[in-house]
Amino acid sequence: MGLFSKDYTRMKLNILAIESSCDETSAAVISDGKILNNIIATQSVHEKYGGVVPELASRAHQQHLIPVVHEAMRSSGLHKSDLSAIAFTKGPGLMGSLLVGVSFAKAMAFSLGIPLIEVNHMQAHILAHFIEDPKPNFPFICLTVSGGHTQLVLVRGYLDMEIIGETTDDAVGEAFDKTAKLMGLPYPGGPLIDKYAQLGNPKAFQFPISDMPALSFSFSGIKTAVMYFLRDNLKENPKFIEENLHDICASIQYTLIKTLMQKLKKAAREYRIKEIAIAGGVSANSGLRQTLQEEAKKLGWNTYIPKFEYCTDNAAMIAMAAHFKYLAGEFSSIDVVPEARMSF
């Protein structure tokens, strides 16, 4: 039985979605645009290495994927024969991790005779805003921030998006994690910087804010600045980090958020848009959320921030994107392959 062989015209639109782009294995089921569940298996194996190890990540996906999909189907109350399509993350991400999810999705879709839907991971982060109310109105600008990407995206429709600005080097999530590592904090360090920053003075220490042309970002400079700053101060006081941890974290976070907000405000002015959203793993940062809301009051923005569970990598956002792609008739062939570097 080949793809599209099932008569699913009388069924509800039920889609099983799989996310395996990095180090979290996730599956979700969406029915007529409503997310029924969002099952996530995290990988703790990377903590002792100070970052994600691609080979270990792909092995963990192989171990977790079937149990995660089984739980997603069980808790949805649906049978596999009720499914209208299988969705998966095509990219961007780690190639080994993507291969696990893509291979499973292809096999399951082929065996059931239903369509495949490929999803761009970064577009899915943006479409997570349509899982629950309040939902942004088109057009809106979305600041998409994660461990691997920092982008300003003009969103004209569910499947009509344009990148209007992005980082030229490190992503902001990398800057958080790498500066945390310089201070000896365990991986992932970004959430720890956020935690300690809440107890510190954001203006205790000054770090440079990059001034890139147009709507481009750069975060490699602050990483270097923090490295030399710590080196010089540790020479004078070996306990400098320990004694000033909260202030250092608050100052780093303040600088990174200010860099993001400068470009976001510039984009809003240039495009004359007051519908503003943030998405991606770093959108869970409490400092960024608070700053966005403060700027919204000053500038008259309508702002949208996903729930924490939809900020980090998850299959619910893949399912939401797949729902709109299904309605638009955008399906994939069985010979589809993952793309580690994938543009819009």
C-alpha positions in Angstrom: 0.0 0.0 0.0 1.5 3.3 -1.0 1.2 6.9 0.2 -2.2 8.6 -0.2 -4.0 5.3 -0.6 -6.3 5.7 2.4 -9.7 7.4 2.1 -9.4 9.8 5.0 -11.9 12.4 3.7 -14.4 11.5 6.4 -11.9 11.3 9.2 -10.8 14.0 11.6 -7.5 15.5 10.7 -5.2 13.6 13.1 -1.4 13.9 12.7 1.4 12.2 14.6 4.4 14.5 14.8 8.0 13.5 15.6 10.8 15.9 16.8 14.4 14.6 16.9 16.6 17.5 15.8 19.0 17.7 18.7 19.0 16.0 22.2 15.2 15.7 23.0 13.0 13.0 21.6 9.4 14.1 21.3 6.1 13.0 19.8 2.8 14.7 19.8 -0.7 14.1 18.3 -2.8 16.9 16.9 -6.5 16.5 16.0 -8.2 19.2 13.9 -5.7 21.7 15.1 -5.9 20.9 18.8 -2.8 19.5 20.5 -3.8 16.3 22.4 -0.4 15.7 24.1 3.3 16.6 24.0 5.6 13.7 25.1 9.3 14.5 25.6 12.2 12.4 26.6 15.2 14.4 27.6 18.9 13.2 27.4 21.0 13.8 30.5 24.0 11.9 29.1 25.5 15.1 27.6 25.8 17.0 31.0 29.2 15.5 31.9 30.6 16.4 28.5 29.6 20.1 28.7 27.6 20.0 25.5 25.6 17.8 23.2 27.6 14.8 21.8 26.0 14.1 18.3 26.7 10.3 18.4 25.3 9.9 21.9 22.3 12.0 20.9 21.4 9.8 17.9 21.8 6.6 20.0 19.5 8.0 22.7 16.9 8.9 20.0 16.9 5.3 18.9 16.2 4.1 22.4 13.6 6.7 23.2 11.6 7.1 20.0 9.4 4.0 20.0 8.4 4.4 23.7 7.7 8.1 23.2 5.5 7.5 20.1 3.7 4.6 21.9 2.9 6.9 24.8 1.7 9.7 22.5 -0.6 7.4 20.7 -1.9 5.7 23.9 -2.6 9.0 25.7 -4.3 10.5 22.6 -6.9 7.8 22.6 -6.4 7.2 18.9 -5.5 4.1 17.0 -2.8 4.3 14.3 -5.6 3.6 11.8 -7.1 7.0 12.8 -4.0 8.9 11.7 -4.2 11.2 8.6 -0.5 11.8 8.3 2.9 11.5 9.9 5.0 14.7 10.4 8.7 15.0 11.2 11.5 17.5 11.6 13.5 17.6 8.4 16.0 20.1 9.7 17.9 22.1 10.7 19.6 20.0 13.4 22.2 17.2 14.0 22.2 14.9 11.0 22.4 11.7 13.1 19.5 12.8 15.3 17.4 13.9 12.3 18.0 10.6 10.5 16.4 8.6 13.4 13.2 10.7 13.3 13.0 10.9 9.5 13.5 7.1 9.0 10.9 6.2 11.6 8.3 8.7 10.1 8.9 7.4 6.6 8.5 3.7 7.6 5.4 4.4 9.6 3.7 6.5 7.0 4.5 4.0 4.3 3.2 1.1 6.3 -0.1 2.9 7.0 -0.5 4.3 3.5 -0.8 7.9 4.7 1.1 11.1 3.7 4.4 12.4 5.1 4.8 16.0 6.1 8.3 17.5 6.5 8.6 20.5 8.9 11.3 23.2 9.2 12.2 23.2 12.9 12.7 27.0 13.1 9.3 27.7 11.4 7.7 25.3 13.9 9.1 27.4 16.8 7.2 30.3 15.4 4.0 28.4 14.8 4.0 27.3 18.4 2.3 30.6 19.0 -0.9 29.1 17.4 -1.2 26.2 19.8 -3.0 28.2 22.4 -4.5 31.7 22.8 -3.6 34.5 22.6 -2.4 34.2 19.0 -0.6 36.9 17.1 -2.2 38.7 14.2 -0.5 38.8 10.8 1.8 40.3 10.0 4.0 40.0 13.0 7.7 40.0 13.8 9.1 37.0 15.7 12.5 37.0 17.4 13.5 33.3 17.2 16.3 32.5 19.7 17.8 29.1 20.4 21.1 27.4 21.0 21.8 27.3 17.3 19.9 30.2 15.8 19.1 33.9 16.3 16.7 35.2 13.8 14.3 38.1 13.2 11.4 36.7 11.1 8.7 38.7 9.3 5.6 36.4 9.5 2.9 37.2 6.9 1.0 33.9 7.1 1.2 30.4 8.6 3.5 29.3 5.8 4.7 32.7 4.6 7.8 33.7 6.5 10.9 35.8 5.7 14.1 36.1 7.6 14.9 39.8 7.9 17.9 39.5 10.3 20.1 36.8 11.8 23.4 36.2 13.6 26.6 36.3 11.6 28.4 34.0 14.1 27.3 32.5 17.4 23.6 32.2 18.4 22.5 33.9 21.6 21.9 30.5 23.2 25.5 29.6 22.5 26.7 32.8 24.1 24.7 32.0 27.2 26.1 28.4 27.4 29.7 29.3 26.5 30.0 32.2 29.0 28.5 29.9 31.6 31.2 27.3 30.8 33.9 30.0 31.2 32.6 30.4 34.8 32.7 26.7 35.5 28.9 26.2 35.5 27.6 22.8 34.3 25.8 22.3 31.0 23.3 23.6 30.0 24.6 26.9 31.5 22.0 29.3 30.0 19.2 28.5 32.5 21.7 28.8 35.4 22.8 32.3 34.2 19.1 33.2 34.2 18.7 31.8 37.7 21.7 33.6 39.2 21.0 36.8 37.3 17.8 37.3 39.2 19.9 37.8 42.4 22.5 40.1 40.9 23.1 43.7 39.7 22.8 43.8 35.8 25.0 46.9 35.7 27.7 45.7 38.0 30.1 45.0 35.1 30.0 46.3 31.5 30.4 44.1 28.4 30.4 45.3 24.8 27.3 45.3 22.7 27.9 44.5 19.1 26.9 47.1 16.5 26.2 45.1 13.3 24.8 46.6 10.1 21.1 46.4 9.3 19.3 43.7 11.4 22.3 41.4 11.8 23.5 40.1 15.2 26.9 39.0 16.5 27.6 37.3 19.8 31.2 36.1 19.5 32.5 39.4 20.9 30.8 39.1 24.3 32.1 35.6 24.7 35.7 36.8 24.1 35.2 39.8 26.4 33.9 37.7 29.2 36.9 35.3 28.8 39.5 38.1 29.2 37.4 39.8 31.9 37.4 36.6 34.0 41.1 35.9 33.3 42.2 39.4 34.4 40.1 39.4 37.6 41.0 35.8 38.6 44.7 36.8 38.5 44.0 39.4 41.2 41.4 37.3 43.1 41.2 33.5 42.6 37.7 33.6 44.2 36.4 36.4 41.9 33.8 34.3 40.2 32.6 32.7 43.4 32.3 36.0 45.2 30.6 37.9 42.2 28.7 35.1 40.5 25.3 36.7 40.7 26.5 40.1 39.4 28.5 38.5 36.6 25.5 36.5 35.4 23.2 39.5 35.7 25.6 41.7 33.7 26.1 39.0 30.9 22.3 38.5 30.7 21.7 42.2 30.6 24.1 42.7 27.7 22.8 39.8 25.6 19.2 40.9 26.1 20.0 44.5 25.2 21.7 43.3 22.0 18.5 41.3 21.1 16.1 44.2 22.0 18.1 46.8 20.0 17.6 44.9 16.8 14.0 43.9 17.6 13.0 47.5 18.2 14.8 48.5 15.0 12.9 45.9 13.0 9.6 46.9 14.5 10.2 50.5 13.5 11.4 49.7 10.0 8.4 47.5 9.2 5.9 49.5 11.2 4.7 46.4 13.1 3.5 46.3 16.6 2.6 42.6 16.8 5.8 41.2 18.3 6.6 37.6 19.3 9.5 35.6 20.7 10.1 31.9 20.2 12.8 29.2 20.7 14.6 27.8 23.7 16.0 31.2 24.9 12.5 32.7 24.9 12.1 30.8 28.2 14.6 33.2 29.7 12.9 35.2 32.5 15.0 38.3 31.8 14.1 38.4 28.1 10.4 37.8 28.9 10.3 40.6 31.4 12.3 43.0 29.2 9.9 42.3 26.2 6.9 43.1 28.4 8.4 46.3 29.7 9.3 47.5 26.1 5.8 46.6 25.0 4.3 49.0 27.5 6.5 51.8 26.3 6.1 51.2 22.6 2.5 50.0 22.4 3.4 46.5 21.2 1.1 43.5 21.4 3.5 40.8 22.6 3.2 37.0 22.5 5.3 34.5 24.4 4.8 30.7 24.3 4.3 28.6 27.4 7.6 27.2 28.7 6.8 23.7 27.4 6.5 25.1 23.9 9.8 27.1 24.0 12.3 24.3 24.0 12.4 21.6 21.3 9.0 19.7 21.3 6.8 17.8 18.9 3.7 19.9 19.6 5.1 22.7 17.5 6.0 20.3 14.8 2.4 19.0 14.9 1.0 22.6 14.7 3.2 23.4 11.6 2.1 20.1 10.0 -1.5 20.9 10.5 -1.2 24.0 8.4 1.0 22.3 5.8 -1.6 19.5 5.5 -4.4 22.1 4.9 -2.2 23.7 2.2 -1.6 20.3 0.6 2.2 20.4 1.2 3.3 16.8 1.5 6.7 15.0 1.1 7.8 12.1 -1.1 9.0 8.9 0.4 12.6 9.6 -0.7 12.8 12.8 1.5 16.1 13.2 3.4 17.0 15.3 6.4 19.0 18.6 6.1 21.3 19.5 8.9 21.4 23.1 7.5 18.0 24.0 6.3 16.8 27.5 5.3 13.2 28.7 5.1 
